[in-house]
Amino acid sequence: MSKLTIHQKPKHKRRRSSHSFSRSVSSLWQHVVNLAVGEPSEQSKKTLRRLVLAFGLPLVAITLFHLLTGLLIDPAVAQDAAAPAAAEPPKMDTGDTAWVLTSAALVLFMTPGLAFFYGGLVRSRNVLNTMMMSLVAMAIVGVTWVLWGYSLAFDVTLAEGQTFAQGIQQFVGGLGWLGLNGVAADAPDPIGYAATIPHQVFMVYQMMFAIITVALVSGAIVERISFKAFFWFIVLWSTFIYSPLAHMVWGRGLLGAMGALDFAGGTVVHISSGVSALVAAWVLGPRKDWMSKPVIPHNVPFVLLGVGILWMGWFGFNGGSALSAGSLATVAFVATTVSASAAGLAWLVAEWLLKGKPTAVGMGSGFVAGLVGITPAAGFVTPLSAIAIGALTGLACFFAVNLKAKLQFDDSLDTFPVHGVGGTVGAILTGVFATKAVNAAGNNGLLYGNAGQLVTQIIAVLIAAIIAAVGTFIILKVLGLFMELRVKPEVEDEGLDIYEHGEGAYGEEIRGEIAFAKTIDQ
């Protein structure tokens, strides 16, 4: 999501990149040594000042906030404060229904927002193809979710007294809700996922998550994967990766039984899509001209428009995951806002200090990183903890993006550094900052005396990453037996818009490119 570095000589690029990275580390270490032995140069002082400002001050500020506001309280106090009062069984609620329906619309709106975000980051000859890879997920998953995806994710058979599934249903749901059989529009689900809204409302809300998750993967492989291959990838990935993971976390499956906390999709959405993107980029290989020609965003205003739409939609993504219009939705809404702000600020300051200039694409990427990081924690943490999660996630993603550039790995739009790394950091920090004082249905984290929750979060991250990585590799290899995964080199040169879709984003390009596409077909 940052602008990629231009390299004039692609030969032996990996070896030079490794040497360059090693020199950077050695140089930084030498500055530290010079300071320690009392012989610092002006450059050493300048570098160390930047590091202190970029890392030290935010961490000190976060710690002081927690101490001054009394967040580091005794775990027993938090648990006592969160003890729920006895209440009558919940009934269907029109306010809750309205909020979740609105949230579903907001989450769906995120996918066109992602299309603008990704579309602005690519070169002009590939913008339509890039946007189509997000929009086609709305077409495919909107149908497959009804036919079989929802059942595989959430249908479960529980014996009397059981809370979580046994046997094969620890890993994938049943077939009882195929074609929405038994999924009522006037009664809640029989499992107890959302007791105050109609079952179909819960179903359609979850559909929107399935749509955008597979669309996220496209960011790593744009400008080279064929549209036909990605079409079938969506069908297979949403069926064999997304639905089982959603079941394991939210559908009373294995990870839920372990006690893993994932309020709105840190593991299910961001880790799965980020790791899958990494594997897909590795399987397909880099773009033909990646290290020899400029690869810069062709429309930064598109990028910023996409960021704005994504942020707006994220209120439905996180706030709607409360599945009711009450205090928990408020907690998630506030956490979403402040985490994104903190991450955008952290990225902006780090870029300003370490690279000399703050960029619009960088700040936008920081906002997205903060939204990703708070997703698993949104309903479990206080506002100040959300600021800490946002700032730490923003910095982690900033350095991951820059490390990816140094390692010269062609994840085209930084899907793994932002979603994979951001989702991982957010999921782990949930195990640090979560507190039952915010959500009695959750658990206390490390700061509230429960180190075991941190261990559980790490295990859940690893399981999600392994499933996504292995599953994506198998899916792409199977597809490769039946079709070409990549477009022809000539198409990469000319652009995928005309060849794959018969359209150009900007009218003046169409005449020459249609002629070129015809020559490819002959």
N, C-alpha and C positions, 0 to 999 in steps of 0.2 A: 504494500500500500504506500510505500515510499517510492521516490523516484529511483530507478535502478542506475547504478554506475555504468558509464560507458567505457569499454575497454577496446583499445585499438588493435591489440595483438592477441588473438585468441589462443595461439599456440602455447602449449604447456601451461594453460591457465590455472589448473588446479594446484600445480606445484608452486607457482608464483604466489597464488592466493594463500597457501599454507605458510610460505615464507613471510609474506606481508603481515599475516595475522601474528605470527611468532615475533616478528620485529616490533609490532605494536605492543604486544605483551611485555617484551623485553624492555622496550623504551619506558613503559609505565613503571615497571619494576625498578629500573635505574633511577627514575625520579624519586621513588620512595626511598631507595638506598641513599641517594644524595641528601635527602632531607634528614634521614636517620643519623648519618655520620657528621652532620653539621656543615656540609658543603653544598647546599642547594643552589642551583643556577636559577636565573629568573624564569626560565622555561619550566623548571621543576616546580617552582612556587606557583606559577600560573596553573599548571596542570592539577596540582594537588588542591588548589583553591576551588577549581571547577568541580572536582570530585566531591569535595566536602559540601559544596552548595547543592550539587545534584542529588546526593544521597544522604549526607549527614543531617542537614536541616529538616528535610521531610520526616525522617525517622524520629528525630528529637521532638518535632512538633506533634507527631502522632502519639508518642509516648506521654507527653505532657497533657495532651487532651484527655487521654484515658485516665491518667492519675487525677487530674483536676476535677473530672466529672464523676469519679468514683466507680468507673466501670470495672476495675479490677477488684471486685468484691468477692466475699466468700461464696463458693458455689452453693452452699446450703441456703444462703439468703436469696440467691436468684431462684432456686427451686421453690422455696417457700412463697416468694412473691408471685410465682407463676402458677401456683396451684389452682386448677380450675374449679369454679363453683359448680355445684350440682345443677343440672339443667334438664329441661324436658327434651325428648327426642326432637331433632330439627324437622321442620316442615318445609314444603316447597315455598320459595320466596320469589316474588316478582322482581324485587330490587336486585337480588343476586343474579337472577336470570338475565335481566337487562345488562348488568355489568359484564357478565361473561360473554354474552352475545356481542357487546361493543368491543370487548377485548379480542374476541375472535376476528372481528373486522380489522382491528388495529394490527394484529399479527399477520393477517393476510396482506395488508398494505406494506408490510416490511419487505415482501418479496419484490414488488416493483421498485421499492427503495434500494434494495440490494442490486437490482438490475442497473439503476442509474449509477450507483456507487462503483460497481465493477465496470460498467460501460465507459465511464469517464476516465478510468485508469488505463485502458488499453489504447492502441493506436486506432485512428479513425477508420481504417479499412476493415476493422474487426468489431466495431461497436455493436452492430445489430446482432451478430452471432453471439456475442458475449451476453447481451441482454436477453436474447431468446433462450439461452441456457437456464436463466432464472425463471423466465415466464413459462417455459414448457413444463417445469415442475408443477406449476399450478394446474396445468391440464392433466398431466399423468396421475399425480398423487391424489388429486381431487376425485378421481375415479377409483383407483386401486385401493384407497383408504376405505371407501364404502364397501367394495367387493370383498376384500380380505385383510387389508392392513390393520384396520381397527380391531378386528377380532383377534389377530395374532398378537397385538400389543396389549389388549386389556381384558379379553375374555379369560376367566379363570374359574376353576371349580374348587370351592373350599368346603371341607367337612365342618360339621358343627364344632364350634370352638376354635377353629383354625383362623389365623390372621393372614398367613402367607402360604403360597402354593407349595406343593410337594411334587417330587418326581420331575418329569420333563417340563411341567409347567413352572418350574423355577426359572426356566430359560426362555420359554416362548408360550404365548397364550393359546387358547383352544380355538375351535372352529364354530362355536355355537352362535357367534354373531356375524357370520358371513352374510354379506348383502344386507346388513343391519337387521337381520332376523332377531326379533325380540328387543330391539333398541327403541324404546318408546319416546314419543314426543311429548307425552303428558304425565310422565312419572320418572322419578330418579332411577339411577342404575341400581341393580340389586346387590352389587358388591359393597357399595358405600364409598365410592370415590368422591362423589359430590352429592350430598343428600338434599340440597335445597334447590337444585336446578334439574330440568328435564334431561334424561339420558342423552337425547340427540344433541342438546346444547353442549354437553361435555364432549361428545364424540366430535362435533365439528370444530370445537376449540382445539382439541388435540390434533385434528387434521392439519391445521395451519402450521403447527410445529414440524410435522413431517414434511410439509412442502418446503419450508425455507431451509431445513437442515441439509437436504440433498442438493439444493441450489447453492449452498455455501461451498460445496466441494469444487464446483466449476472454477472458482477463482484461481486455483493452482494450475489448471490445465488449459486455460483459454489460449486462443491464437494458434492451436495446433490439433486439438482433438476433433474428430469428425462429429457432426451433429447426430448422425445415425448411431454412432457408438455411445454417445452421451445419452441419447434417448433410451436405449436399452439398459444402460447403466442405472438410470433413475429407477426403472421398473425393478431391477434386481436388488439394488442397494436399499431402496426403501422397504423392500420385502424381507430381505435376509439379514440386514444390519440394523436398520432403524427400529423396526417393529420389535425384534427380540430385545434390544437394549432398552427401549421404552418400557417393555414388560418387566424386565429385570429390575428397573429402578422404580417405576410408578405403578406397575400392574401386579403388585404383591409377589414379585419374583425374588431372585437370589440377592441382588444388591439391596433391595428394600429390607429383606429379612436380616441382612448383615447390620443394618442401621445406618447405611450411607445416606447422607443428607444432600439432596439435589432439588432445590425448590422449583427451579424453572428450566433446567436443562444444561448444566455445566458439563456433565458426562454424556447425557443423551444427545445433546445438540452439538456443543462446541468441541469437546474432545473427539467425539466420533467423526465429525466433519473435518476437523483439523488434521487428525491423524490419517484419515482416508485421503485427504488432499495431498499430504506428504507422499504417501505410497503411490498415488496415481501419477504425481509429477515424476517420481522416480521410474515407474514402469514406462511412461510415455517418453521420457527423456526431454531435454531442453528444446526450446524453440530454435529453429535453424539459424537465425541471425542474432540470437540473443546477446552474445558477447562481442559482436562486431559492429552493431548499429545502435543508434540511440533508441532506447525503449522508455519513453516518458509518457505520462498521462496526456491524452489529447484534449481533455475538457475538464479542467479542475472545477468549474461551477457545477457540472454534473456530479462530481464526487461529493461536493459539499451539500448539494440537494439530496443526494442519497443518504448522507450522514444524518441530515435533519429528519428525513422520513423514518430512518431506522430508529433514531432516538425516540421519536413520537410513538412508533409502533411498539417499542420496548416497554412502554408503560402497560400495554396490554399483555405483552410477553411475560413480564414479571408480576405486575399488579394483578393481572387476571388469573395467575396461578394460585392465588388465594382461593379461587373458586367461590368467592362471596364478596359482597360489597360491605366490608367492615374494617375493623382495625388492622387486620393482617394485610389487607390490600393496601392500606395506608402505609404500613411499615415498608412493604415492597416498593411502593411508588416513590417514597422519599429516598430509600436506599439507592434505587435506580438513578435518580437525579444526581445525588451528591457523588456517587461513585464515578459516573461518567464525567462530571465536572473535574473531579480530582485527577482522574487519569489524563484528561485532555491537558490540564495544567501541568502535570508532571512531565508529559511528553514534550510540551511546548518549551518548558524551562530546560529540560535535558538537551533538546535539540539546539536551543539558543546558546547554551553554555558550551556544548561540545562541538557544535558544527558552525556556530557563528550567526546563523539566521533561523528564525522560526518560520516554518512553512505551513501553508493552509492544509496541504495533504497530510502533513505530520500531525497537526492538531486534530484533524478529522479522524485520523487513525487512532489517536489517543482516546478520543471520545468512544469510538467503537470498542477499543480494548477495555475501557472501564465498564462498558455495558456487558461485555462478555464476562469479565471477572466477577461482577456482582450477581450474575444470573443464578448460580447455585446457592448463593448466600442470602438473597434478597429478603426472604421471609424469616431469617434466623438471626439477624444482626442489628445492632443499633446504628443510628446515623453516623456516629463518629467511627465506628468500625467499618462502615461502608466507605467512608473517606479513605481510611487506611488501605482497604482492599483495592479501591480504585487507583490510588497513587502507586502502590506496589505493583499492581498488574500493568499499569501504564508504563512504568520503568522496565519491567520484565519484557514486555512486548517490544518496546523501543530497542532494547539491546538485542533481542532475538531477531528483529528485522535487519539490524545492521550486521549481526553475525552471519545471517543467511547470505547477505550480499558479499561478505568477505569469503565465505565458503563457496560462492558461485554456484548455488543450487537454484534451479529455475522453478521455484514456486511462484508463478507469474505475479499474483496479486497479494502475496504474503498471507495466504489463508492459514497455514500452520503457525507462523510466528504470532499471529494475532488470535486466531480461534483455538488452535491447539495449545499454544503456550498460555494464552489468557484463560482458557477454560481450565487448564491444569492448575495454574496458580490460584484461580478463584475457588476451585474445588478443595484444594489443600487448605487455603486460608479459611474456608468455612469451618474446617476442623479446628481452627485456632480461635476464631471470634464468635462462633455460634453460642447463643445463650437461651436457656429456657425462660428467662425473664421477658424475652421478646415473643417467643413461641413455645408454649408448653408442650406442643406436639413434636417439637424437635429434640435437641439435646444440647448439653453444654460442651463447649470446646476446650482446648488446651488452656486458655486464659482463665477459664472458670473451673479448673481442677480436673478436667476429663481428658487426659492425654490419649486415651483409647480411641476417642472420636477422630483424632488426627490420623491415627494408624488406619482406621476404617476408611477414611477418605482417600488415603494413599492407595490402599488395596483396590478401592472402587475405580480410581483413575487408571491403574494398571490393567484391570480387567477390561474396562471400556476400550482402552487403547489397543490391547491385543486383539479383541474381537473386531474392531474397526480395521486394523492393519491387515490381519490375516484374511478377513472377509473381502476386503477391497482387492487385495492381490489376486485372490481366487476368481472373483467376478471379472476382473479385467483380463486375466489369462483365458478364461472361458470365452469371453466375448471375442478375444483375439483369434480364436479358432474359427469363427464364423464371419468376421468382418475386419477391415482395416481400422485400427484405433485412431490413426493419425491421417490427416489430409496429405495430399501430395506436396512435395517441396515447392512446386511452382505455385500452388494455391497459397501456401504460407507467404510467399513473396508478394503475391497480388492482393491477398486478403480473403477472408472467409465469407464476408457478407454477400458478395455477388455470386460466388461459386456455390455456396451452401444454401442460399435463400433467394437468389435472383433479385436482390434489392441492394440499394446503396443507402447509407444513412444520409448522405449529402448529395443532392441531385447531380452535381457536375461530374461525379465519378462514374456514373452508370454506363455511359456509352462505351467507353474503352474497356471497362471491366466485363461487360456482357460479352463483348467480342472475345476477350481472353478466355472466359469460361467456356465458350463454345469450342475453342480450339482444344481445351483440355478434354472435352467429351469425345472429340473425334479420334 
